[in-house]
Amino acid sequence: MTNIGSTGRLAFRGAVAMFLSAVLCAAPAAVQADPGSADGVAVNEDGILTVGYVMIGAESDWRLACNRSVAEAFTRANGYSLLVNDAQQKPEKQIKAVREFVNQEVDYILLNPIVESGWEASLEEAREAGIPVIVFDREVDVRTEDAFTAWIGSDFYLEGKKSCAWLEAYLAEKGLEEEPLGIVHIQGTPGSSAQIGRTMALDDALTRHPQWQLLDRQNGDFTTAKGKEVMVDMLARLGDRIQVVYCENDNEAYGALEAIREAGLTAGPDLQAGQILLMSFDAAHNGLQLTLEGKIAVNTECAPLYGPALTQLIQSLERGEMLPEKQYVQEAQFSGLEKPARVEVEGEIYDVTPLSQELIDRRKY
């Protein structure tokens, strides 16, 4: 990806300044945006880098932790003026936000994309303006070389493979590996990187295990309300055929648990006793609490605390350093059950971290 230091960035932007001034409207009076607020306008101050954050929204516990981490890292005390544009889970608003930040001539743009597609034109505008774009968490699907400057995030496909490997190992521990298994799948926002990777992993596992039957698949949009809505529908139609619920984040699992409880059923790992086994992703605080209690059987982490890593990337760019094309964050997997203690994915062994209340209490999210 592009290497743009402070001197090079300013020089490149200077080369297009006359063009921009001819086609862009004058910016309104400068304001400072609070995290989660409406649009702000770039503040040009000596020694302060103006950073525009294209935010997804506040749809889940994970997202709230992510937004908080960014806000805590990009403070004036640390040398930043952070402008936040909340897209409220609307991809078209995110594309508009990138263009607004280009018009405002921010120094950097942080992009946490809702979906992977549709970014070619707006990212090209940022590139032509000489504004580095750092994409994080989810990915963008673009054909243009150097469409963005750097990416850091999760390997969502690996997360899904680890989750499915846990289910394989758990069933083997219980002697149920050859038994038919009825699975329902609550997906995340369609077209998002997390949905694509976690769904692909489950599909691969279904292919490997013909005795696993996918009974239904619906969009839960990563929210508690939608997760409950689709789980109510699935229970009404499929009843006791449902043995496993594969939720693509914790908030969907919260909603599924409410629906299961209200239907007079029990969520837990004991399939032979008729319990419904829930699998989740994120490992947010409340999700881990439910995992410790056994209501969620396994919770595969998706780390949200990007703020410090993003500031390090920007400081590296300011020093003119080259950045790797992709950086994956390290993530764990948790269960309140003693076994399986580890899972194997394509020859690699990953530990399953046993949960305790002390571990949950000392986590930052």
N, C-alpha and C positions, 0 to 999 in steps of 0.2 A: 504494500500500500504506500501512499504518498508520504514522503518525509518533508515536512514544512516547519522549519524553525521560525523563530520570531522575526529575524531579519528577512528571510526569504518570503515569509508570509506577507509581511508589510510591503515588500517590494512588488510582489505579484499583485497584491490588491491595488497598489498605486497605479499599476499599468492599466487597470480597468476602471479606475475611479472616474475618468471623464465620461466613459460610456455609461457607467451607472448613474452619474448625476444627470445625464440627459434623458434617461428612461424611467428613473424611479422618482416617486413623489417625495417631497420633503418629509422627514420623520416628525411626529408630534413631539411635544415637550418630554424630556427624559423623566422616567419614573423607575422606581425599583420594585420588582415583583416579589411577593412572598411566595414560598413553596406552595403549589396548589392553587395559586391565584390566576387571574386572567392574564392576558398578554402584557408584556412590559416592553420598554424601549431601551436600547443599548445606552449605557452610561460610559462615556469616554473620560477616564481619569488616569493620571499618571500612575503607573505601577499596578493598576487594577485590570485584570482580564475579564472582559464581559463574555459570559457563557450563557447560551440559550439552551434550555432543557425542553425537548419535545417529549412531554410526558404522556403515558397511555391514559391514566386516570387513577381511580382509587377503588378498584373493584374487589380487592381481596386483601387479606392480611399480608400476603407477600408483597403486594404492590405498595402498601402503606410503609412497610419496612424499607423497601427500595427507595421510595421517594424521600423518606426521612434521612436515609444514609447520604443521599446526594445533597440534600439541604444542609446537613451538618458538615459536610466536607467543603462545599463551595461557599464559604463565608467571606465577608470583607476582611476579617482578621487573617484569613489565609490567602488574601490577595485576589479575590474574585467578586464580581457582581453577577449574581445568578438571576436570570430571567426565566420564568416558568410558563409554559403554555400547556394547559391541561386539555387534551383532546377528547376526554370523556368517552373513551373507547370507540371513537369514530375515526377510521383511517383517513377520510378526506380532510378532517381537521388537522391531522398530523402533517399531511402534505402541505396544507396552507400554512401551518406553523413554521415549517422549514423555510418557505418563501418569505414569510414575515421577518424571520431572523436574518435572512440574507439582506432584505431591504434595510434592516436596522443596523447592518454592518457589525454584527457581533464578532468577537474574536474566535470563538469556537461554538460548535453546535453539538449537543449530546442528543442522540436519537435512540429512543427505546421503542422500536416499531411494533405496532399492533399486529400487522400482517406482513408477509415477506414481499408481496408484489406491489407494483405501482409506483416505484421510487425513482425510475430513470430520470425523468425530467427535473424534479425538484433537486435531486442530488447533483445533477449536472449544473444547475444554476448556482449551487453553493460552490462547486468546484471552480466554475468560471469566475466567481467572485473572490476566489482565494481563501475561502473560509473552510478550515478543516472540520470534517464531520466524524465524530466518534460514535459508532453504532455499538450498543451494548445490550446484553441479555438476549434478545431475539435477533434474528438475522434479516437481511434484505436480499432479495433475488434480483440482481442487476447484471446486465451484460457488459456495461462500460468498464473498461480497466480504470482503476483508480477513482471509482465513483465515490468512495469514501476513504477516510484516512486510516482508520484502525477499527478493529472489532474485538470485544471481549465478552464472553458469555458462557453459557452452559452447553454441554453436550447432551441435548435432550434425547437423542436416540440412545445414547449410553444409559441415561437415567431410566428410560423405558426398558432396556434390555436387563438392567440390574433388577428392576421390579419384577419382571417376568421370570428371571432366574431365581429370585426368592420364592416365587410361587411354585416353580418346578421343584426346588429343594424342599420346600415345606410339605408338599404333597408326597414326596418320596419318604420324608421322615414319618409320615402318618400311614404309609402303605397305600396311598390313594392315587398313585401316579398313573395307573391304568384305568381308573374309574372315570365315567363320563362326568363332565364338569360344565355347568351352565353359567355363562359369564354375560354380564351386561356392562356396557362401556359408556361412561359419561365423558364426552370429549370437551376440550377447551375451545376457545374461539377458533373457528375454522380459518385455516390459512396462516395461523401463527406458528412460529418455529416450535414452540412447546407442543402444540397440538400435533404438528406434522411428525416430530420425532417420537413422541410417546405413542402415537397411533401406529406408526410404522413398526415399532418394537412389538406391540401387541399382535399386529397382523403376522409378523414373522413367527411369533410363538404359537399362534393358532395354526399356522402351516405345519410347524414341527409336531404339534400335538393334535391329531385328528379327533381325539376323544374330548377335546375342549370345544364347546359349542358356543359361538357368539349369538346370544339370544336377541340382543337389541343394541343399537348404538344411537345415541342422541347427543345434541349439543347442549352442554351446561354452561358455556360461555364463561367459565372460571368464576362463577358467582354462587353464593349460597342459595339465593332464591331460585335460580334456574336449575341448580342441581337438585333441589327438593322437587321442583315441578316435574322434571323428567323422571325422577325416581318414583314419584307417586303414580305416574302413568305406567311405568314399567311394572310396578308391583300389581297394579290393577289388572294388567293384561297377562302377566307371566307368573305371578304368585310364587309358589314354593319351588318353581323351576330355577329361580335365581339362587345361585350359591356364592358367586363372587361378583363384586362391583369394582370395576377398574375406573377410579376417578382420576382425572388429570390434574387436579390440585386440591388443596385442603378445603377450600371453601365449598367446592362441589361435594366433598365428603361430608362436610357439616350438614348440608342440605339433605344428602342421601340418608344420613343418620336420623335426621328429624322424621323423614318419611317412613323409614323402617320402624322407628319407635311408635309413631302414630298408627301404623298398620298392625301393631301388637306383636311385632317380630323382634328378634334380638340380633344385634350386630356383634360378631365375635369370630374367633378363629376355629371354633369347634364345628366343622362341617358335618360330622357324624351325628351331632346333636341338633342339627337343623339351623344352626346359626349362619348368618350371612357374613362372609369375609370381605372386608373392605380394604382396598389398596389405595394409597394416595401419594401425592408428590407435594413438595415445598418444604415440609418439616418446619412450619411456623410454630410458634409457641403453643397455641391452642391445639394444633394438629398433633404435636408431640404429646401433649397431655392426654389426648384421646388415644394415642398409640400406647402410652404407658398403661392406660386403663384397659387395653385390649379391644377397644371398639374399632380402632383402625389396626389392622394386623401388621402392616409394613408401611413405612413412610420414607420415600426416597428424596433426599435433599435437593433443593434448587436454591442456591445461595443468593440472597438479595442485596447484600451489603456492598454495593459497587462504588460508593462515594470515594473512599481512599484510593482505590485502583484507578479510577478515572482521573483524579488529580495527578497521580503519578504519570499517567500517559500524557497528559497535557504538559507537565513539566519536562518530560523527555522530549516532546516536540519543540518546546521553547528552547531547549539546549541544542536542537538540530539533530537529535539522535534518530536512528532508524528504529522502526517498530516492527515486530513480527506481524505477519498478515492476520493471524488469528491467535487469540489467547483463551484457553479454556480455564475456568475456575475449578478448583478441587471441591468435590462434594461427597457427602457421606450417605449412609443408609441406616435407618433406625427401626427397631422393633422392641416391643415389650416382652417378646418370647425369647426363650433361651436358644432355641434352634429354629432354623439354621443359623449358625454363627458366621457363616461366610457364603458367598455365592461366586460362581465361576461364569465369566462372560468371555467367550472367544479365547480361552486359555489363560485369561487374567483372573486372579483371585481378589475379591473385594470383601472386606470385613463388614459385617452387619453390627452396628454399634448397639450394645444393650442399653436400654433406657433406665434412668433413675430420676427421681424428683430433683436431686441435686444437679444433675446434668441439665435438666430443663430450666431450672431456676437461674443458672449462670449464663445461659445463652442470651445473645443480644436481640434476638427476635423470635 
